Amino acid sequence: VQLQASGGGLVQVGGSLRLSCTASVTIFSINGIGWFRQGPGKQRDLVAAITSGGSTNYADSVKGRFTISRANARNMFYLQMNNLKPEDTSVYYCNLVRAGSSYWGQGTQVTVSS
């Protein structure tokens, strides 16, 4: 399983970015799909997750600003990030869990400048 993340970059406070993750496998029935982030010297934390049925879960710090979605037909999932804040600066990783194994994308840098 390979995951390819894209869409990171430099944005000003209050701006928006959309991260994309393309999977090399069919994601239709995969329940464990999500986005994580990891800042320098920090642990990798869950940002948002989505089940195969479309139920979502968000970290408190991003609720109301970020939206996770999936496009099963394209084997892709997304993280729409609005009203970005400096504390959102991090490397973002896409993740999926399949047959008991966890797979990670390569990470994409998001930098929010004030």
C-alpha positions in Angstrom: 0.0 0.0 0.0 1.3 3.4 -1.0 0.0 6.8 0.0 0.9 10.0 -1.9 0.1 13.2 -0.1 0.0 16.6 -1.7 -1.3 20.2 -1.3 0.8 21.6 1.5 2.5 25.0 1.3 2.8 28.4 2.8 -0.3 30.4 3.6 -1.1 33.5 5.6 -3.2 33.4 8.7 -6.9 33.0 7.9 -6.1 31.3 4.6 -7.1 27.9 3.3 -5.4 24.8 1.9 -6.6 21.5 0.7 -4.5 18.4 1.2 -5.0 15.4 -0.9 -3.9 11.8 -0.5 -4.0 9.2 -3.2 -3.9 5.5 -2.2 -2.6 2.7 -4.4 -5.4 0.4 -3.2 -9.2 0.5 -3.2 -10.4 2.5 -0.2 -14.1 1.8 -0.6 -14.4 -0.5 2.4 -11.5 0.9 4.5 -12.8 2.2 7.8 -9.6 3.7 9.1 -8.6 6.7 7.1 -7.3 9.9 8.5 -4.9 12.8 8.7 -2.3 13.4 11.3 0.2 16.1 12.0 3.6 16.3 13.7 5.4 19.5 14.7 9.1 19.7 15.5 9.9 17.7 18.6 6.3 16.7 19.1 4.3 13.5 18.7 2.2 12.7 15.7 -1.4 13.6 16.6 -4.7 12.8 14.9 -6.3 15.7 13.1 -9.3 14.1 11.5 -10.6 10.7 10.6 -13.4 9.3 8.4 -15.0 5.9 8.4 -16.2 4.0 5.3 -19.7 5.2 6.2 -18.7 8.8 6.2 -18.7 9.4 10.0 -16.0 11.9 10.9 -14.0 12.7 14.0 -11.8 15.8 14.6 -9.3 17.1 17.1 -10.8 19.8 19.2 -8.3 22.3 17.9 -9.6 22.0 14.3 -13.3 21.5 14.7 -15.3 23.9 12.6 -12.2 24.8 10.5 -11.1 21.5 8.9 -13.2 19.0 6.9 -12.1 15.5 6.0 -13.7 13.8 3.0 -13.1 10.9 0.7 -13.7 10.1 -2.9 -13.8 6.3 -3.0 -14.1 6.1 -6.8 -10.7 7.9 -7.1 -9.1 6.2 -4.1 -8.4 9.6 -2.7 -9.2 11.4 0.5 -8.8 15.1 1.4 -8.4 17.6 4.2 -9.9 21.0 3.6 -8.3 23.5 6.0 -9.9 26.9 6.5 -9.2 29.8 8.7 -5.6 28.5 9.3 -3.7 29.6 12.3 0.0 29.7 13.1 -0.4 26.8 15.4 -1.6 24.7 12.5 2.0 24.8 11.1 3.2 21.2 10.9 4.0 18.3 8.7 0.7 16.6 7.8 0.5 12.8 7.1 -2.2 10.8 5.6 -2.9 7.4 7.0 -5.0 4.4 6.4 -5.4 1.1 8.2 -5.9 -2.0 6.2 -6.0 -5.6 7.3 -4.5 -4.6 10.7 -1.6 -2.7 9.2 -1.1 1.1 9.3 0.2 2.9 6.3 1.6 6.5 6.0 2.1 9.0 3.3 5.3 10.9 3.0 4.1 14.0 4.8 3.4 17.4 3.4 4.5 20.7 5.1 1.9 23.3 6.0 3.3 26.6 7.1 1.0 29.4 8.3 2.6 32.8 8.5 1.4 35.7 10.5 
